[in-house]
Each structure stands twice: as structure tokens, then as C-alpha cells.
């Protein structure tokens, strides 16, 4: 049956027709012809050409808004969710997935009569072509059981496609064909054998491959990188402000190799601070549309595993010509801000520059100087005064941000202690000292200044936005805080200062970690957007990412826009109008993937460590409560689960108070308990605890 004929008919009836009416209009005379019309309609719906309204049972030509696009978040049990960029995710019942697998980009329509359910209509792009899992050998054929439990089917490996893999080994499989529905298995071939799960680094490499991470770069990308210079030439310095005589220096962690920000400080005749934030000019080397640029866009961000880095840029750039090493000339983009003694930026300027860093400082060294260490002061005598001026400015900025409502969340970043073999012997939370906060304040100020400049000039731009919390989640958080005695201001319009004040109150109670964690879960996810809607957590009207172009693609794109603006090359802005949308979506997606991969890699190391603790007992805090049981977290952030069965008796779950109770015993978020490490499932990354009597 001709789709053109159906299209012609439906175009004459904008309100739509039912199947029988369409058949009559087409002039069908037999059951076979009517069946052909209905099959054609189904095909047109799958292509999103027509829309079927289940309430009126009519077909009409598709209009804008009928179909949406989203990434499918699968589940081993067959159902899934659509990850919405705005608002709550949509639930997809098992019967409505229509062949979608985890991470697929799909077209969907909402299911009439439901609030938050949708049906997958079309697979726009497969999100997974590579799976990591355990090979299950079946004579001459086999299956790969995915590590990712959201991937709903095992992958069939035909004869001669297993690359010599042995039963029980971790492998990487390339999917060669997907089934039309989720009832059958995808087919694939093994492209790499990683080894048995207990072999060194196999578990971390499994995580990397599962998230599509690779330390190696495509040959064309690497070839382009090899052409990059080792040093800055005199010609490259022309047209830039020469800051090589200024006292510029970097402050980073001990292990950092990609140094993309440096700072300097002066004061003017009016007593204002003149802060220079100098950022590696990666855009000078990474040209738009080149091999390196295309790969950087695809990666979106660098990803950091314990003792393993997956960089956004080839190391010849990230650890070479772009890195602001001590004592060598480097090209930078400078944001210079004149800040008064109240912390207000009274003037700012952005310009291309060339610097020569005086010192490669560490947070530890700077903190030692602030704490009065004489040897450190002597070692950095030429810049010690500058550092103390910076300290004063950072304190002013910190107080100003606090006054306007900035929420200072405590993140759970950890580092792993290792023996001479590289095995984990301990896990410790990272302690942030004032030297960390100093750099953080300066980078935030630069990001705000750059964003405000671009916004005031109405340039096409990439903003870092953080929207207000969902009202329903906020109500749950408020009830929890009031339930543990924290005074929460009642306001019609929630402001970040309300949550900041509540968090400060919680800091003086045993419930701080609890409130901090639940508040974090209540927050919307920060993301990139071409539309400025402010940053709730920072209480900032205007914010962007400008300070890390070596490891974040949106920062690199922001540099390009700024440099064209500085040069007056406004003719380039036409292309940016479309680019900033694509970059915002891609960068937000890649950031989410990176965060999940890093968290999973940390979990691998924590599980490895927990295997050594089986049978030992520790103090812990209840960090999560569900109907199935409680999660308990040790002081080193290692978390395990205690099932309801192990708690004994019949328990009722109170979702508003986050607690389980059976009338005589109650387990609530934030309660202190004594646990024993019972078992570790490294494959599932699960640690089981039991409570001591």
C-alpha cells in the first residue's frame, strides 16, 4: 500500500481518521488490502510520520511535539525509563520498549491516560555496540552475560566468533545485530579477551570498556597530535598580552599532570585586588572540525579512575604543550578581574596572553605556608606575599558567596592507600583544606565573570546551569529536616540560602551526613545549556565552565567563542548558534557517563578492599533505607547492605522518615550501628553487612 496515498488522505483531514475510514478513503476491497493499509500505518508510525491517538483511535499526520527524543535507561527485568533533560523521567512498561536496549536514543510518545508513562516508537540510534561481560561457553557457541545489569539480554556468540575465550573469562563483545524485539538475543563477536575476573586490573578495564572509555586515540587523531609543537614560538606570541614578567604560578594536586589554570595577584592604587586567572589556550592547538576536536567532542571530558586516566585530549597536548609547566612559555586566555574589598568585581577583561609560570605549587605546600611552615615560606619567598594576599581575597569571596546563599556540599571523594604491589590497603576520604578552596573561589569568580560578559553581550554561549529542586522532593527533604529538629524557613519561593542555613544547622548535629546526602539527592543535576537560567547551588545568576579546557569540551568551546568576540570576528557567531545546543547536550551526557564510570571504578576498589575485611566489625552510619533493608556506611565511605531478612521480623518502611520499624525496633537514616563485613560479590559490586547484636 502506497504511503503517499495515505499521506495525501490524512493531509486532507487534520483531525485524523480511524483505520476503517482510511481504508474506505483508499478504496480497499478485500481483507488483504485492508491489512496492507494497517501495516502501512504501523510502518509510518514507526517512522514518526503519523501519530496514533489511542483515545480517539485516530491516525493523523505527525505534528511537532507528538514525538520526543530521549535516551532509554534499561532494566534487566524488561522495563525501562526515558532520561528526560527536563522534568521527571518517563516509565516504559516491558510491552512498550519495542526493541530498545539500554542507552539507545529513541523516539517516544506518551501513553494516553498516564502521567509519566511512554512508549518507544523508533530506535533512532543504538547506544551500545560494545558489551563487557563473562563468557559462558556452550560447546561451539556461547553467550556473553553482560556486566551491565540494565542490558536486558545476553549476547549470543556464534561458532568461530569467541576469539579463543575460555569459560568464565571477562571479554569485550562487539554487537553485530540487534533483534526486532527484546524477546530474542542480540548477536555478536568477541573482540578482546580481558582475562579472568581476579587477574590484576581486569575489573577496572572491564569498567572502562563497559562505559566506552579508551586510553588510546584513533590513528588519525594521534597523527595530528604528533604534529603539535613542543614549545611556543615567538610568532605565536604576537597579538597576545605578554605576562611573562608577572608572578604567575599554578596550584594543583601532587599527581596532577594536566595543569590548565594559573593565577596571579596585584593591587591597584584604589586598594582593589587585581586577580588574574590564566587558562591554557587549548583552542590555539585544537582546531574546530579537526581529528583531535572531533574525538574530544565525542569524549566530552577526561575520566579519572584510581591510578588510571582516560584523557579527553592526546597526552602530547594534555601533558605537553597545553599544560602550564613551570619555567616555560605557554599560551593562555586570561580573565583579569578587579575586585574591591567587598568582593565585588568592578572591572573585568578577557584577552589572549602568554605566561611563564614561576612555580608548580601543590595544595599541600600552599596550606603549609598558610599554617606557618618556615621551610615552605623560605622555598617560595618570592611569591609568599602574593599567596597571603590571595588568601585574604579568597576569604572575602567565600564570605560573599556564603552571604548570597551558596550551598557548600560535602562530596565523598576518596583516595586509596596501596602496598608495593599496588593492592589497596586502605580507603580515606579526601580532606579539603583552605588552599583547595582558594583556587575554587578564583575559578568560580572567573567562570561567573566570563558568563556575565557573554550574557550581557548576548553571544551564543554554553552556560552551566543548576535549576531549583523539584517541589515534591524538596517537601520530603523539609519533612526529614524538621523531623530531626532542624529549623527550616517557610518560604513561597525556595532560595538556596534556606537550604544553606539548614545544612549549617545540621553540621552541629549527628545528622549532618544524612542531611547532606539527602539534600544532594534532592537537587537537580547541573548541566550545560545554551540558555542561561542561573546556578541554584552557587546562588549565581550567570555561570559557565571556562577554566578547564584540557579536560572539558564545553570549556574549549567557550574559549573559541570568547576569542572570536575579542577579535571582533562576529561573523563566526552564526555557526555557534547551532553548535552550542549540540555541545550542551553532548557534554551533559558525557559528564553523566564519566561520573558513573568513576563511581563504579571506585566501587571496584572498595569491594577489593572489603574482601580483606570479611569477618571484621566496624562502626557505621545508616546511609540509606529501602523496603528491602538498610545501607550502612563506614567512616572510610565503604558502604554495604543489610537485608530485612537479616534484621529479623516484619518491618514497615516509612518513606517520609526514611526508616524501617517493626514496633519495637526502628532503623533510620543517620543512626549509628555496629556492622560486620559478611561477604563481597565483586561481579555485582555489592558488599553485604550484618548487624552486631
Beta strands, then each sheet from edge to edge (+ up, - down):
strand 1: 50-53
strand 2: 58-61
strand 3: 68-74
strand 4: 80-83
strand 5: 90-92
strand 6: 105-110
strand 7: 118-125
strand 8: 130-138
strand 9: 141-146
strand 10: 155-157
strand 11: 169-177
strand 12: 187-196
strand 13: 241-242
strand 14: 249-252
strand 15: 261-267
strand 16: 273-280
strand 17: 303-305
strand 18: 308-310
strand 19: 329-339
strand 20: 345-356
strand 21: 359-362
strand 22: 414-418
strand 23: 424-429
strand 24: 463-465
strand 25: 527-529
strand 26: 617-626
strand 27: 629-634
strand 28: 639-643
strand 29: 652-654
strand 30: 659-661
strand 31: 666-668
strand 32: 672-681
strand 33: 686-691
sheet 1: 1+ 2-
sheet 2: 5+ 4- 3+ 6- 7+
sheet 3: 8+ 9- 10+ 12+ 11- 8+
sheet 4: 13+ 20+ 19- 16+ 15-
sheet 5: 14+ 21+
sheet 6: 17+ 18-
sheet 7: 22+ 23-
sheet 8: 24+ 25-
sheet 9: 28+ 27- 26+ 32- 33+
sheet 10: 29+ 30- 31+
end
